[in-house]
């Protein structure tokens, strides 16, 4: 059993911790928090051992009546791998502690690519993370784009990708984020950071990305145009995507016309927190003109990187092959929104 510690128990960390617990080949040793807030209370209620991420703040947990199993060093020293799910920039600072204990670590997409030996997407480059010391799971948007581009590159070749990302202003709990009532080019110049981030997975790909930030907390939306190297048609592309376990082709008959109904569908399907791990691609949006492919896809920013973190654990510890890991992760967390429409 791979012993796993999760540092940071917020939006991503708590989801990764739950996913680790669901795995048959992993044990969650504990989670580290900086403060005794409601998320720390929730971790204890689930039976997760709690560690103080900042030793100087341990007394705050004592004052709140929360039992602490130890500090960050104790957690790092007792596991086979750390998943660092802290806010951007903190993971890079924590790296020194992980290296001091010779503990491999997985970071999130908010960190600079230089923090790790390789950036990671399970579908695209699982093997590059095998036996690495430091792996960075790319951001939610880059994860979504990598899952989409990987089968297209393999089947048709990609000459050029152009993506406009309409991004949520913040996660539901980020009350300090915005905009409140605005639409903001973010950034106003080409490219947004997503294109260069995709190139950490596919160094040879030609991609331009533009970003807009809008006042919603639901999901990100991508308007995608990919110039393929060989010709195809929309039906063939749909068939290709239907074979991908982490792509959900939203059927026209479902009546799902936006992110709000996608979230409602996920809740009705029994998904914890309404999480959507899959790319959601509107099947009727898929169009081909010559060698140009067009489509819309939605990305749930709170959850699509969660299965990638689980697969990264297996890659970094060398405990399973790509195919074995993806299949196991998909089974244990319940991947496959499209099954609801299979007859």
Helices and strands as residue ranges (DSSP letters): E 2-7, H 11-22, E 26-33, H 38-45, E 50-52, G 55-57, H 58-63, E 70-71, H 72-77, E 81-84, H 90-100, E 104-107, G 113-115, E 118-120, H 122-125, G 126-129, E 134-137, H 140-155, E 158-168, E 183-185, H 193-198, E 207-214, E 220-228, H 234-242, E 247-250, G 252-254, H 259-268, G 272-274, E 279-282, G 283-285, E 287-289, E 292-299, H 306-317, H 322-333, G 337-341
